[in-house]
Amino acid sequence: MPVTVVSSVQGRVVDAATKQPIAGATVMLGEIAENEALTNRDGSFEVPAVRRWQVVTLGGDRATRAYTLRARASGYDEWQRSWWEGDDRPQVIELVRRP
């Protein structure tokens, strides 16, 4: 049976060494400008619903797609990793300060 899924990415961006929030960091999912957000004063962000898609569950499994989740802020190295559709866990992104 097809199921419509709407997914967003949320979480916090922090300094890797101090664990302090980073305000004004850019978080981007994939290469589409609409899938971008700036962090708040507390480092929190939410990239709005990235897409609606239908999946067919077969024995509890469902097909998913990976996107590249990126974060950047002035004075820090850019960060990236894969994010899978439907992963609703809050993301904690730790940026490393440039020397």
NORPE-V272619 format. One record per run of one state. SS is the DSSP state (a for helix, b for strand, c for the rest). FROM is the first residue (numbers start at 1). TO is the last residue. If there is no record, write none. Layout:
ss={SS,SS}
from={FROM,FROM}
to={TO,TO}
//
This chain:
ss={c,b,c,b,c,b,c,a,b,c,b,c,b,c,b,c,b,c,b,c,b,c,b,c,b,c}
from={1,2,16,21,22,26,30,33,36,39,44,57,58,59,61,62,66,73,76,77,79,85,91,96,97,98}
to={1,15,20,21,25,29,32,35,38,43,56,57,58,60,61,65,72,75,76,78,84,90,95,96,97,99}
//
